[in-house]
């Protein structure tokens, strides 16, 4: 059984920021597939990938794949043509891998919610940018809480108006849900503000020392640095890949296999970390 350890907030922020950078900047189709598979494995291990979420991501991939060749007419291999629409194979393939990149970014956000908590954000920004740290903390806390609150409000509204149908009643129900949600957000923010003010936030008495740098953090920092060096070398070899007007041939050499292994290791690195499974309660 893998022994999971807590890591320093600087390591968490460094990892997710660099991984987000490489997911967006890499344009090679094999790297896009590796990013998606690696993040899917991490999300499954964290029980963050539910059937409903997987269905939504599948629909998103299909929609992006279909929409790209409709709006982009580049490419020489025409699959379908009429006086209004020209669909090319290159645009269709490019749409698939763009969809993979977008879904990988969304999966990265789902995984980041487990490891990056509000305490981490306050610790990083407490001394130098307290207002920015508080703002980021409120955003990361409020988004999951709003999602849960919306579900609760919808259940109550459906119970109260389960016999009413029609467009007018639906719009009225949406208005009531919005008013309840807005009131709850305002009240929660005010309570949090008064609580932090009473504890002396932004004064000299407020300091976070609940995280300490350990030898394991040095190991992860060195690993992230070396993996980033390898990914930069791989990017230099893969940056000449192109989709238009003719898709470049996919040729995998022995050195590129090593680069792809490093990409996969970089994606599954958080499997050895201890995360917060409570989504910022």
C-alpha positions as CSV (number, residue, x, y, z in Angstrom):
1,X,0.0,0.0,0.0
2,X,1.4,3.4,-1.0
3,X,2.1,5.6,2.1
4,X,0.8,9.1,1.3
5,X,2.5,12.1,2.7
6,X,1.5,15.7,3.2
7,X,3.5,18.2,1.0
8,X,4.3,21.8,1.4
9,X,1.9,24.4,-0.2
10,X,4.7,25.7,-2.4
11,X,5.2,22.2,-3.9
12,X,1.4,21.9,-4.6
13,X,1.2,25.3,-6.3
14,X,4.4,24.7,-8.3
15,X,3.2,21.4,-9.5
16,X,-0.3,22.4,-10.7
17,X,0.9,25.7,-12.3
18,X,3.6,24.0,-14.3
19,X,1.4,21.0,-15.3
20,X,-1.3,23.5,-16.5
21,X,1.4,25.3,-18.5
22,X,2.6,22.1,-20.2
23,X,-1.0,20.8,-20.9
24,X,-1.8,24.1,-22.7
25,X,1.5,24.5,-24.6
26,X,2.0,20.9,-25.8
27,X,0.4,20.5,-29.2
28,X,1.5,17.0,-30.0
29,X,-1.4,14.5,-30.2
30,X,0.4,11.8,-28.2
31,X,1.2,14.2,-25.4
32,X,-2.5,15.2,-25.3
33,X,-3.6,11.6,-24.9
34,X,-1.0,11.0,-22.2
35,X,-2.1,14.0,-20.2
36,X,-5.7,12.9,-20.4
37,X,-5.0,9.3,-19.4
38,X,-2.7,10.3,-16.5
39,X,-5.2,12.8,-15.1
40,X,-8.0,10.3,-15.5
41,X,-6.1,7.8,-13.4
42,X,-5.5,10.3,-10.7
43,X,-9.1,11.4,-10.7
44,X,-10.3,7.8,-10.5
45,X,-8.0,7.1,-7.6
46,X,-9.3,10.1,-5.8
47,X,-12.9,9.1,-6.5
48,X,-13.5,12.5,-8.2
49,X,-14.5,11.0,-11.5
50,X,-18.2,10.0,-11.2
51,X,-20.3,8.5,-13.9
52,X,-22.2,11.8,-14.3
53,X,-18.9,13.8,-14.7
54,X,-17.5,11.3,-17.1
55,X,-20.7,11.6,-19.2
56,X,-20.4,15.4,-19.2
57,X,-16.8,15.2,-20.3
58,X,-17.7,12.8,-23.1
59,X,-20.4,15.1,-24.4
60,X,-18.0,18.0,-24.2
61,X,-15.4,16.1,-26.3
62,X,-18.0,15.3,-28.9
63,X,-19.3,18.9,-29.1
64,X,-15.8,20.4,-29.5
65,X,-14.9,17.7,-32.0
66,X,-17.9,18.5,-34.1
67,X,-17.8,22.3,-33.8
68,X,-14.2,22.7,-34.8
69,X,-14.5,21.4,-38.4
70,X,-17.7,23.5,-38.8
71,X,-16.0,26.8,-38.1
72,X,-12.5,25.9,-39.3
73,X,-12.1,25.2,-43.1
74,X,-8.4,24.6,-43.2
75,X,-7.0,21.3,-44.5
76,X,-6.9,19.6,-47.9
77,X,-8.7,16.3,-47.1
78,X,-12.3,17.1,-47.5
79,X,-14.7,14.7,-45.8
80,X,-18.0,16.6,-46.5
81,X,-18.8,19.6,-48.5
82,X,-21.9,21.7,-49.4
83,X,-22.4,25.3,-50.4
84,X,-22.3,26.3,-46.7
85,X,-20.0,23.9,-44.8
86,X,-16.7,22.3,-45.6
87,X,-15.5,19.6,-43.2
88,X,-11.9,18.5,-43.5
89,X,-10.1,15.6,-41.8
90,X,-7.4,17.9,-40.4
91,X,-9.9,20.1,-38.7
92,X,-11.7,17.1,-37.3
93,X,-8.5,15.6,-35.9
94,X,-7.5,18.9,-34.5
95,X,-10.9,19.3,-32.8
96,X,-10.4,15.9,-31.0
97,X,-7.1,16.9,-29.5
98,X,-8.3,20.4,-28.6
99,X,-11.1,18.6,-26.7
100,X,-8.6,16.4,-25.0
101,X,-6.7,19.5,-23.8
102,X,-9.8,21.2,-22.5
103,X,-11.0,18.1,-20.6
104,X,-7.5,17.7,-19.2
105,X,-7.6,21.2,-17.8
106,X,-11.0,20.6,-16.3
107,X,-9.8,17.3,-14.7
108,X,-6.7,19.2,-13.4
109,X,-9.1,21.6,-11.6
110,X,-11.1,18.7,-10.1
111,X,-7.9,17.2,-8.8
112,X,-6.5,20.5,-7.5
113,X,-9.6,20.9,-5.3
114,X,-8.5,17.9,-3.4
115,X,-4.9,19.0,-2.7
116,X,-5.0,22.8,-2.7
117,X,-7.1,24.0,0.3
118,X,-7.9,27.5,1.6
119,X,-5.2,27.1,4.3
120,X,-2.6,26.6,1.6
121,X,-3.6,29.8,-0.2
122,X,-3.6,31.8,3.0
123,X,-0.2,30.5,3.9
124,X,1.3,31.4,0.5
125,X,-0.2,34.9,0.3
126,X,-0.4,35.8,4.0
127,X,2.8,37.9,4.3
128,X,3.0,39.6,0.9
129,X,-0.5,39.8,-0.6
130,X,-3.1,39.3,2.1
131,X,-6.0,40.8,0.1
132,X,-5.2,38.6,-2.9
133,X,-4.9,35.5,-0.7
134,X,-8.2,36.2,1.0
135,X,-9.9,36.7,-2.4
136,X,-8.5,33.5,-3.8
137,X,-9.5,31.6,-0.7
138,X,-13.0,32.9,-0.9
139,X,-13.2,31.9,-4.6
140,X,-11.9,28.3,-4.0
141,X,-14.2,27.9,-0.9
142,X,-17.3,29.4,-2.5
143,X,-17.4,27.5,-5.8
144,X,-17.9,24.0,-4.3
145,X,-20.1,25.3,-1.6
146,X,-22.3,27.0,-4.2
147,X,-22.6,23.8,-6.2
148,X,-23.8,21.9,-3.1
149,X,-26.2,24.7,-2.1
150,X,-27.8,24.9,-5.5
151,X,-28.6,21.2,-5.4
152,X,-30.2,21.7,-2.0
153,X,-32.2,24.7,-3.2
154,X,-33.4,22.8,-6.3
155,X,-34.5,19.8,-4.2
156,X,-36.5,22.1,-1.9
157,X,-38.1,24.0,-4.9
158,X,-39.0,20.7,-6.6
159,X,-40.7,19.5,-3.5
160,X,-42.7,22.7,-3.0
161,X,-43.7,23.0,-6.7
162,X,-43.7,19.4,-7.9
163,X,-47.3,19.7,-9.3
164,X,-46.8,23.0,-11.1
165,X,-45.7,22.9,-14.8
166,X,-45.3,25.5,-17.5
167,X,-42.8,28.1,-18.6
168,X,-44.1,30.7,-16.1
169,X,-43.7,28.5,-13.1
170,X,-40.2,27.4,-14.2
171,X,-39.1,31.0,-14.6
172,X,-40.5,31.9,-11.2
173,X,-38.8,28.9,-9.6
174,X,-35.5,30.0,-11.1
175,X,-36.0,33.5,-9.7
176,X,-36.7,32.1,-6.3
177,X,-33.6,29.9,-6.5
178,X,-31.4,32.8,-7.5
179,X,-32.7,35.0,-4.6
180,X,-32.1,32.3,-2.1
181,X,-28.6,31.6,-3.4
182,X,-27.7,35.3,-3.5
183,X,-28.9,35.8,0.1
184,X,-27.0,32.7,1.3
185,X,-23.8,33.8,-0.5
186,X,-24.0,37.3,1.0
187,X,-24.7,36.0,4.5
188,X,-21.9,33.4,4.4
189,X,-19.4,36.1,3.2
190,X,-20.4,38.5,5.9
191,X,-20.1,35.8,8.6
192,X,-16.7,34.8,7.3
193,X,-15.6,38.5,7.2
194,X,-16.7,39.1,10.8
195,X,-15.0,35.9,11.9
196,X,-11.7,36.7,10.3
197,X,-11.8,40.3,11.6
198,X,-12.4,39.0,15.1
199,X,-9.4,36.8,14.8
200,X,-7.2,39.7,13.7
201,X,-6.7,38.9,10.1
202,X,-4.2,41.3,8.4
203,X,-2.8,42.3,11.8
204,X,0.5,41.2,13.4
205,X,-1.2,38.5,15.4
206,X,-2.2,36.6,12.2
207,X,0.6,34.2,11.0
208,X,0.3,30.8,9.5
209,X,2.9,28.3,10.7
210,X,1.0,25.1,10.3
211,X,3.2,24.0,7.3
212,X,6.9,23.2,7.5
213,X,9.4,22.3,4.9
214,X,10.5,18.7,5.2
215,X,13.0,16.5,3.4
216,X,10.2,14.9,1.3
217,X,9.4,18.4,0.0
218,X,13.0,18.8,-1.2
219,X,12.7,15.5,-3.0
220,X,9.4,16.5,-4.7
221,X,10.9,19.9,-5.6
222,X,13.9,18.3,-7.2
223,X,11.7,15.8,-9.0
224,X,9.4,18.5,-10.4
225,X,12.5,20.5,-11.5
226,X,14.0,17.5,-13.3
227,X,10.7,16.5,-14.9
228,X,10.2,20.1,-16.1
229,X,13.6,20.0,-17.7
230,X,12.7,16.7,-19.5
231,X,9.4,18.1,-20.6
232,X,11.1,21.3,-22.0
233,X,13.5,19.1,-24.0
234,X,10.5,17.1,-25.2
235,X,8.7,20.3,-26.2
236,X,11.7,21.4,-28.3
237,X,11.4,18.1,-30.2
238,X,7.6,18.2,-30.6
239,X,7.0,21.9,-31.2
240,X,7.3,21.5,-35.0
241,X,4.3,19.3,-35.2
242,X,1.5,20.7,-37.3
243,X,-2.1,19.9,-38.3
244,X,-2.7,22.2,-41.3
245,X,-2.8,22.0,-44.2
246,X,-1.6,18.4,-44.0
247,X,-1.2,16.7,-40.6
248,X,2.5,15.9,-39.9
249,X,3.3,12.2,-39.6
250,X,3.4,10.8,-36.0
251,X,6.9,9.2,-35.6
252,X,7.9,7.9,-32.2
253,X,11.6,7.5,-31.6
254,X,13.4,5.9,-28.7
255,X,14.2,9.3,-27.1
256,X,10.6,10.5,-27.5
257,X,9.4,7.4,-25.7
258,X,11.4,8.5,-22.7
259,X,9.8,12.0,-22.9
260,X,6.3,10.5,-22.9
261,X,7.2,8.4,-19.9
262,X,8.2,11.6,-18.1
263,X,4.9,13.2,-19.1
264,X,3.0,10.3,-17.6
265,X,5.1,10.3,-14.4
266,X,4.5,14.0,-14.0
267,X,0.7,13.6,-14.3
268,X,0.5,10.8,-11.7
269,X,2.9,12.5,-9.2
270,X,0.1,13.5,-6.8
271,X,-0.8,9.8,-6.2
272,X,1.8,9.8,-3.4
273,X,0.3,13.0,-1.7
274,X,-2.2,13.2,1.0
275,X,-5.2,15.2,-0.1
276,X,-8.2,16.9,1.6
277,X,-11.3,15.0,0.5
278,X,-13.7,17.5,2.0
279,X,-13.7,20.1,-0.8
280,X,-13.3,23.2,1.5
281,X,-16.1,22.8,4.0
